[in-house]
Amino acid sequence: MDLDAVRRLKQDLVMDAAGRRGLRLGTLARCETVARYGCRGRTASPKPDVVAAWAQAGQVPAPVALGLEPDGAGGYRLAVRVVRTLPGLHGVVEGLRAATGGELGVRLVGYVLPQGGAGPAAGPGCGPGSGSGNEPDPAPGAGLRRRVRPLVSGCSLGHRRGAAGTLGAVVMRRGGGRAVLSCAHVLGWVPAGGASAGAPAPAGSGVVQPAVADGGRAPADRVARLAASALPDLRCRNRLDAAIAELVDGVAAHAGELPGLGRLAGLRRQPLAGGETVFKVGRTSGVTRGRVSAFEVDDLTVCFRRGDAVFDGAFEIEAVDDRPFSLPGDSGALVVDEARRAVGLLYAGNGVDVSYAQPVAEVLDRLRVRLAT
Amino acid sequence: MIASTVSHSIDADRLQARRAKDAVRRLLAAAGAGGAVGLTRRGDGYAVQVSLRQAPAVELPSEVDGVPLELRLVGEVSAQRRAAPGAVS
């Protein structure tokens, strides 16, 4: 877009309401907005509920700031700067993406402070109000959120009473038998119900495809039984968040097939050196591409709804296509390198520009399984 | 022969970066500052990367033991699960 068009678009997305500047997201729903600015956008779903929730929670100024930036091709695009991650953020960014026809750059900048000033009195925190995971799901992974038979990497999966995640891979147990691999917080944790604070799922408990959040129900959609789990412990340091569930008789699975990426070419044991291009296919964001931006990452704090867990030995993946590498629901996705060799099992991210994975070779060794190809 | 020399050089760089990483972890712990600490590529060598939830309250050096230090603001990192309706997972 030319500079004036981006300026007008930005101006129209910002309003001054009750003395506060915030995003006028209703604007995003108007087709004429897009037409007027001559960009390739389409109609987006307005998210006024999100804005209202932010305002009620005292999130002023808005957790997203807008500006202009060069698009690298002689033109300009909308600059979206995320101050902090909040529930509903993903939907808002997707609305902006749709309104601009993808002509935007998204970057997490965090709190911007005066040079030499002190940090905010209270950090973003980690609890039910600050985590993500209940936003509307985007389109790319829609096919993977349905009932899929034979089972395939990337499809929706979860404990029969738990959260939704992604089936990472079909694996073979050393003692025989096929199983599906995902994260322990997907397959091995029973969420709170009533007065319960939640608890580790007992071995043998049912795993459904699709996950409950995607309409899966036991026993009709039960595909596997929890067999082994490396569940993160909130009281000590962790390296893994992984679990396997043994397939029940009669459930077919396409071992080694990565929808949209091709055939899995085995396991990569060669250590990461940084800069590698990687891919994943996940239940929520579908196929995405990223780059290993850090490795041998220790002291990583990951927010679970039940509290924080600290991890060592992770690797960080940054988005390279101006789209998050992962979103809530992608936990358990297998991360592969350019040669389609498995390198990681995805389990965390900030929903904007970085995701984190655990080395899959370590996962396989710990759970005593090998990839089925 | 050349490949062997290059390989040795990269390993040495990586070992040096690992030692610097440990020093950065100690530095952050002493300052009471949180952050995930890992290695990242910088040119043909390595740097230590600190991924922060928010802007640091303490000033951090630009390099530690001769290894560059890079800061990255990543905000809150959450498990990438999608909650079942009404559940706490």
Chai-1 contact restraints between the chains, C-beta under 6 A:
chainA,res_idxA,chainB,res_idxB,connection_type,confidence,min_distance_angstrom,max_distance_angstrom,comment,restraint_id
A,R84,B,G75,contact,1.0,0.0,6.0,A-B,restraint_1
A,T85,B,G75,contact,1.0,0.0,6.0,A-B,restraint_2
A,T85,B,E76,contact,1.0,0.0,6.0,A-B,restraint_3
A,L108,B,G75,contact,1.0,0.0,6.0,A-B,restraint_4
A,G110,B,Q54,contact,1.0,0.0,6.0,A-B,restraint_5
A,G110,B,A55,contact,1.0,0.0,6.0,A-B,restraint_6
A,G110,B,L73,contact,1.0,0.0,6.0,A-B,restraint_7
A,G110,B,G75,contact,1.0,0.0,6.0,A-B,restraint_8
A,Y111,B,Q54,contact,1.0,0.0,6.0,A-B,restraint_9
A,Y111,B,A55,contact,1.0,0.0,6.0,A-B,restraint_10
A,L113,B,A55,contact,1.0,0.0,6.0,A-B,restraint_11
A,G119,B,Q54,contact,1.0,0.0,6.0,A-B,restraint_12
A,G119,B,A55,contact,1.0,0.0,6.0,A-B,restraint_13
A,G119,B,A57,contact,1.0,0.0,6.0,A-B,restraint_14
A,G123,B,Q54,contact,1.0,0.0,6.0,A-B,restraint_15
A,P124,B,E76,contact,1.0,0.0,6.0,A-B,restraint_16
A,G131,B,S78,contact,1.0,0.0,6.0,A-B,restraint_17
A,S132,B,S78,contact,1.0,0.0,6.0,A-B,restraint_18
A,G133,B,R82,contact,1.0,0.0,6.0,A-B,restraint_19
A,G133,B,A83,contact,1.0,0.0,6.0,A-B,restraint_20
A,N134,B,A83,contact,1.0,0.0,6.0,A-B,restraint_21
A,G162,B,S89,contact,1.0,0.0,6.0,A-B,restraint_22
A,A163,B,R81,contact,1.0,0.0,6.0,A-B,restraint_23
A,A163,B,A83,contact,1.0,0.0,6.0,A-B,restraint_24
A,A163,B,A84,contact,1.0,0.0,6.0,A-B,restraint_25
A,A163,B,S89,contact,1.0,0.0,6.0,A-B,restraint_26
A,A164,B,R82,contact,1.0,0.0,6.0,A-B,restraint_27
A,G165,B,R81,contact,1.0,0.0,6.0,A-B,restraint_28
A,H185,B,A79,contact,1.0,0.0,6.0,A-B,restraint_29
A,H185,B,R81,contact,1.0,0.0,6.0,A-B,restraint_30
A,V186,B,R81,contact,1.0,0.0,6.0,A-B,restraint_31
A,W189,B,S89,contact,1.0,0.0,6.0,A-B,restraint_32
A,P191,B,A87,contact,1.0,0.0,6.0,A-B,restraint_33
A,P191,B,V88,contact,1.0,0.0,6.0,A-B,restraint_34
A,P191,B,S89,contact,1.0,0.0,6.0,A-B,restraint_35
A,A192,B,V88,contact,1.0,0.0,6.0,A-B,restraint_36
A,G198,B,V88,contact,1.0,0.0,6.0,A-B,restraint_37
A,V212,B,A84,contact,1.0,0.0,6.0,A-B,restraint_38
A,A213,B,R82,contact,1.0,0.0,6.0,A-B,restraint_39
A,A213,B,A84,contact,1.0,0.0,6.0,A-B,restraint_40
A,G274,B,T40,contact,1.0,0.0,6.0,A-B,restraint_41
A,G274,B,R41,contact,1.0,0.0,6.0,A-B,restraint_42
A,G275,B,R41,contact,1.0,0.0,6.0,A-B,restraint_43
A,A294,B,G38,contact,1.0,0.0,6.0,A-B,restraint_44
A,A294,B,T40,contact,1.0,0.0,6.0,A-B,restraint_45
A,A294,B,Q49,contact,1.0,0.0,6.0,A-B,restraint_46
A,F295,B,G38,contact,1.0,0.0,6.0,A-B,restraint_47
A,F295,B,L39,contact,1.0,0.0,6.0,A-B,restraint_48
A,E296,B,G38,contact,1.0,0.0,6.0,A-B,restraint_49
A,E296,B,L39,contact,1.0,0.0,6.0,A-B,restraint_50
A,V297,B,A36,contact,1.0,0.0,6.0,A-B,restraint_51
A,V297,B,G38,contact,1.0,0.0,6.0,A-B,restraint_52
A,D298,B,V37,contact,1.0,0.0,6.0,A-B,restraint_53
A,D299,B,A36,contact,1.0,0.0,6.0,A-B,restraint_54
A,D299,B,V37,contact,1.0,0.0,6.0,A-B,restraint_55
A,L300,B,A36,contact,1.0,0.0,6.0,A-B,restraint_56
A,V302,B,V77,contact,1.0,0.0,6.0,A-B,restraint_57
A,V302,B,A79,contact,1.0,0.0,6.0,A-B,restraint_58
A,C303,B,E76,contact,1.0,0.0,6.0,A-B,restraint_59
A,C303,B,S78,contact,1.0,0.0,6.0,A-B,restraint_60
A,F304,B,A79,contact,1.0,0.0,6.0,A-B,restraint_61
A,R305,B,V88,contact,1.0,0.0,6.0,A-B,restraint_62
A,R305,B,S89,contact,1.0,0.0,6.0,A-B,restraint_63
A,S326,B,Q80,contact,1.0,0.0,6.0,A-B,restraint_64
A,P328,B,Q80,contact,1.0,0.0,6.0,A-B,restraint_65
A,P328,B,R82,contact,1.0,0.0,6.0,A-B,restraint_66
A,G329,B,R82,contact,1.0,0.0,6.0,A-B,restraint_67
A,D330,B,Q80,contact,1.0,0.0,6.0,A-B,restraint_68
A,S331,B,A79,contact,1.0,0.0,6.0,A-B,restraint_69
A,S331,B,Q80,contact,1.0,0.0,6.0,A-B,restraint_70
A,S331,B,R81,contact,1.0,0.0,6.0,A-B,restraint_71
A,A348,B,V77,contact,1.0,0.0,6.0,A-B,restraint_72
A,A348,B,A79,contact,1.0,0.0,6.0,A-B,restraint_73
A,A348,B,Q80,contact,1.0,0.0,6.0,A-B,restraint_74
A,G349,B,Q80,contact,1.0,0.0,6.0,A-B,restraint_75
A,N350,B,V74,contact,1.0,0.0,6.0,A-B,restraint_76
A,N350,B,G75,contact,1.0,0.0,6.0,A-B,restraint_77
A,N350,B,V77,contact,1.0,0.0,6.0,A-B,restraint_78
A,V354,B,V74,contact,1.0,0.0,6.0,A-B,restraint_79
